[in-house]
């Protein structure tokens, strides 16, 4: 029986991720969660939103909430030449929001790592499972369940008013 060379075995353990540039700290999203990358100009603001919610975009017949990990002044997310929103599939069996758009200052960068190449670092954010370091890049790892719960809470609060 032939064994696989060590270099080949490591390649199968690689994790493909997208690093989304943000002012404070990048955002690290599994590449398999990314559905599409589009201009931030597609996002339409809502009235009376928390600073983390940029608005919504209509994408392939779905209303997709767009959020940011680094709050921006109202209306400053659109009109930026390089600003993007990354439409992601929401994990879980039946999420209330099948898609979520994450704001990025520019085009995300594809990166590869092994699980051993990602190290935890100290930093907290209400929508992050934690922070990881991938080489020289420190990045938030999104907590999609926390984001979904915040969106549900916001929708419920608006429904009662």
C-alpha positions in Angstrom: 0.0 0.0 0.0 1.4 3.4 -1.0 1.4 6.2 1.5 0.8 9.8 0.7 3.9 12.1 0.9 3.9 14.4 4.0 3.6 17.6 1.9 0.5 16.2 0.3 -1.1 15.1 3.6 -0.7 18.7 5.0 -2.4 20.2 2.0 -5.6 18.3 2.8 -5.7 19.8 6.3 -5.6 23.4 4.9 -8.4 25.8 5.8 -9.3 28.4 3.1 -10.4 31.7 4.7 -11.2 35.2 3.5 -9.7 38.1 5.4 -12.0 41.1 5.2 -10.1 44.4 5.8 -11.6 46.6 8.6 -10.2 49.7 10.4 -9.5 48.0 13.8 -9.0 44.3 13.0 -9.7 42.2 10.0 -12.6 39.7 9.9 -11.9 36.1 9.2 -14.6 34.1 7.4 -14.4 30.6 6.0 -14.2 30.8 2.2 -16.9 28.2 1.9 -19.3 30.6 3.7 -18.9 33.3 1.0 -21.7 33.5 -1.5 -20.7 36.7 -3.4 -18.7 39.9 -3.0 -20.5 43.1 -4.1 -20.2 46.8 -3.9 -21.3 48.4 -0.6 -23.3 50.9 -2.6 -26.0 48.1 -2.9 -26.8 48.6 0.8 -29.9 50.7 1.6 -30.0 52.4 5.0 -32.9 51.8 7.4 -34.3 54.4 9.8 -33.2 54.3 13.4 -30.6 51.5 13.2 -27.9 50.5 15.7 -24.4 51.5 14.6 -23.5 47.9 13.7 -26.4 47.6 11.2 -25.7 49.4 7.9 -29.0 48.5 6.3 -30.2 45.9 3.9 -29.6 44.9 0.3 -31.8 43.0 -2.1 -29.8 40.0 -3.3 -31.2 37.3 -5.5 -34.7 37.9 -4.2 -33.7 38.0 -0.5 -33.5 40.9 1.9 -30.1 40.6 3.4 -29.0 42.5 6.5 -25.6 44.2 6.2 -23.6 44.6 9.4 -20.2 46.0 10.3 -17.8 45.0 13.1 -16.3 48.5 13.1 -19.1 51.1 13.3 -18.9 53.8 10.6 -20.5 57.3 10.6 -24.0 57.0 9.1 -24.0 57.1 5.3 -20.2 56.7 5.1 -20.2 53.1 4.0 -21.4 53.8 0.5 -19.7 55.8 -2.2 -16.3 54.4 -1.2 -14.6 53.1 -4.3 -13.2 49.9 -2.7 -15.9 49.2 0.0 -17.6 45.9 -0.4 -20.1 43.7 1.4 -19.5 40.0 1.5 -22.7 38.0 1.3 -22.3 34.9 3.4 -24.4 31.8 3.9 -25.7 31.6 7.5 -24.8 28.3 9.2 -27.3 26.1 10.9 -30.2 23.9 9.8 -32.9 26.6 9.5 -31.5 30.1 10.2 -34.0 32.9 10.3 -31.7 34.9 8.0 -30.3 32.6 5.3 -27.8 35.2 4.3 -25.8 38.0 6.0 -23.7 40.7 4.4 -20.5 41.7 6.2 -18.9 45.1 5.5 -15.3 45.2 4.2 -13.1 48.3 3.5 -11.9 46.6 0.3 -11.6 43.3 -1.5 -11.1 40.4 0.9 -7.9 38.4 0.6 -7.9 34.7 0.3 -5.6 33.0 2.8 -4.8 29.4 3.6 -3.8 28.0 6.9 -3.7 24.8 8.9 -5.6 24.6 12.1 -2.2 24.8 13.8 -1.4 28.0 11.9 -4.3 29.8 13.6 -3.6 31.0 17.2 -6.0 32.6 19.6 -5.3 36.1 20.7 -7.0 38.2 23.3 -9.7 40.6 22.1 -13.4 40.8 22.6 -16.3 41.8 20.4 -20.0 41.1 21.0 -20.3 39.5 17.5 -17.1 37.5 17.6 -16.4 34.0 18.9 -12.9 35.3 19.5 -9.9 36.7 17.8 -7.3 34.7 15.9 -3.9 35.4 14.5 -3.2 34.1 11.0 0.5 34.9 10.4 0.8 38.7 11.0 -3.0 39.3 10.6 -5.2 39.5 13.7 -8.8 38.9 12.9 -12.2 38.5 14.5 -14.0 35.2 13.9 -17.7 36.0 13.5 -20.3 34.5 15.8 -23.1 34.0 13.3 -25.5 32.8 16.1 -24.9 36.0 18.1 -25.4 38.2 15.0 -28.6 36.4 14.1 -29.9 36.8 17.7 -29.2 40.5 17.6 -31.0 40.8 14.3 -34.0 38.9 15.7 -34.0 41.0 18.9 -34.0 44.2 16.7 -36.8 42.9 14.5 -38.9 42.0 17.6 -38.3 45.4 19.2 -39.5 47.1 16.0 -42.5 44.8 15.8 -43.7 45.8 19.3 -43.4 49.6 18.6 
